[in-house]
């Protein structure tokens, strides 16, 4: 079951806008074994991954951090043409501590070591 989606924008080299849909699915599991799935619909194909936690909250938090890391490590981010709301503002996803030096815009202001 989908619990959240966010549309990012990517502008091609020719200036054409493309939507990049990030989808978060509800955690599944029981006891201390939970998994949370997400997809990122990149312009070149869909990336699907799963993150695991000891409860539903940890599975969601780790999945959100994984999404943030995947966005920041992507070639789309490196191009400078991927954004949420406005260019250079970041994506609104948390990242693991060792990735915070890569944050830009509002992400850096709210989650970075500024």
N, C-alpha and C positions, 0 to 999 in steps of 0.2 A: 504494500500500500504506500503510495506517495504521501509524504508528510510536508514536503516543502520543495519549491522550485525557485530558481533565480535565473533571469535572462541577463547575460553579459553581451556586450557588443564587441565585434571584431571588424576592423576596417581593412579590407584587402589592399594590396599595393596599388590597385587601380581606383581605390576610393569607394568601393562597394561595401555597404554594411552587411554583416552576417550575424545572426543571433547565435549565441553559444548558450545552450540551455544546461543548467546544472540541476540535477534532481536528487533529492535525498529520500530514501525509503525508510519506512518504520523498522525499528529493530525487531529481530526475531530470535527466539531462543528461550532458555529457561535456566533457572538456578544461577550459576556463575558463568554461564556460557552464552553470550549474546553477540550477534553479528548485525552490522548495519551496512547496507549497500548504497552506492551512489553511482550516478552516471554523469559524464560530461559529454555533450554532443558537440565535439570539435568540428570545424569545417572539413577536416579530412577523415572523420569517422567518430564513432562512439567509443569512449573509454568507460569501462565498467569495472568497479573494484569493490571490495568488501573489507571492512575493518571490524576488529573484534574487541569486546570488553567484558568485564566481570558483571556488569549490569547494563540496563538500557541507557542510563545517563552516560556512562563511560563509553559505550559503543557510539553514541551520538557525538559526544565531544571529540573523540578520536577521529571519527569520520569527517567532521567539519574541519579539523586540523589537516587531515589528509587532502581534502578538497583544496584548502588554501595552499598547501605545499605543491600540489599538482599544478595549480594555476600559476604560481610564481616560478616554478621550474620549467614551464612550457615555453616552447619557441614562440607562441603567440604573445606571451608576456614580454619575452625578450625583444620582440619586434616593436614594442611600445604602442601597439594598435589594438590591444585588448583592454576593455574597461567596463566599469559598472557606473552608471549615472553620468560621469564625465571623465575624459582622458586624464590619467595620472592620479586618480582619486583612490585607487585600490579596488578591492573586490568585495570587502565586507565579510571575509571569512577569517577565522583565527588560524594561526599557524603554530607549529611546534617551536619551542624556544630557540632552537639552533637555526631557524630560518628567519627570525625576526629582522636580521640585518638587511634582508631583501625587500622589506615592506616599503610601500610608497604611499603618498597622499594621506587620506584619512586612516588607512590601515596602520601606517607608521605612527600617526598622531595618537590613535586610540589603543594600539596593541604593541607598539614598538618600544624601544628603550630611548625615548626622546626626553 
